[in-house]
Amino acid sequence: MSPLKDRLVARAIDEGFDLARVCRPWDVPLVPGRLDKFLDNGYHGQMGWLAERTHWRGAPQVLWPEAKSVIMLGESYTPDVDPLAVLDQPDRGGISVYARNRDYHDIVKKRLKRLARWLIDQAGGEVKVFVDTAPVPEKPLGQAAGLGWQGKHTNLVSRDLGSWFFIGSVFTTLELDSDPAENDHCGNCRACLDVCPTKAFPAPYQLDARRCISYLTIEHHGPVDEELRVLMGNRIYGCDDCLAVCPWNKFAAEAREVKYHAREDLNAPKLAELALLDDVAFRALFSGSPVKRIGRNRFVRNVLYAIGNSGHAALRGVAQGLCDDPDDTVADAARWASLRLRDGANRLDQP
């Protein structure tokens, strides 16, 4: 490894990253074919932006032809509690681990910018930074650089960090020493596939986002199919099941960044209180959180599905109070939840 590369990795760790590896923009030749298959199958659902700029999304060297190296960074957000424990509390809502505090986009991007400025000061060149907001195939690039491998759940898995880490990238015109790509270490394990409540994996290494609870609670507009509502349980923003059961998490260390540690009020919030949030209260509660971006209506829709699945008849009144909500999707969810609890489906408080 060159002296510059050595210093770069050390600087990345000092900035708060846990892993730093390098690949070339053209080291992901399989991405265009995989992306075309994903889109042809309609697995992207309402995420129309995935079908846009596919020439960039499939080939990073087209996104910025002058780039010679891609620095891939990983930052742990490993929780200090069992992320699935909330699933045993049906009167409370399950929020994905990454969204229980500050928005990682802001934190990671600031680190990337500081690292990029340092690199320019040290060696010149030009840089561009990305974190989950541009047509960049971050997970394939992460595997090409050796951060980890794309597991059967399609997420990146690291031998050092398990499944719990954010990815960021710095593209540069500098030629840096590349790292070897990571091999697949999933073996015969099917834990992530078998745990999925909605069976969102048509096959290993394939995801049908239309059935994924993360997609349904975050990206999907309008009512969710009733077949899927009943499978969502009390997950109201995202889903951690496939990540949480990965055996490689036994090597993961707790996140160093305190802004990733869960806020106490978001660990297992009460559904009855969340359902009553108006737009102002919703924005105040989730200020600085990634949850804020889905808006009050979609969030309360999710909460009402969880209420309908709770089996707690005492929550029926909460749902009834929203049956005439100005938002049609919220009103639909409220009527569904009210009817489901009236009929006694999955009632937990019956003798």
Secondary structure, DSSP 8 states (H G I E B T S, - for coil): --HHHHHHHHHHHHHT-SEEEEE-TT--TTHHHHHHHHHHTTTTTT-GGGGSSHHHHS-HHHH-TT--EEEEEEEE---SS-TTGGGG-TTB-EE-GGGSSS-HHHHHHHHHHHHHHHHHHHH---EEEESSSSS--HHHHHHHHTS-EE-TTSSEEBTTTBT-EEEEEEEESS------------TT--HHHHH-TT---SBTTB--GGG-HHHHHHT--S---HHHHTTSTTEEE---HHHHT-GGGGG----S-GGGS--HHHHS-BHHHHTT--HHHHHHHTTTSGGGGGHHHHHHHHHHHHHHHH--GGGHHHHHTTTT-SSHHHHHHHHHHHHHHHTTTT-SS--
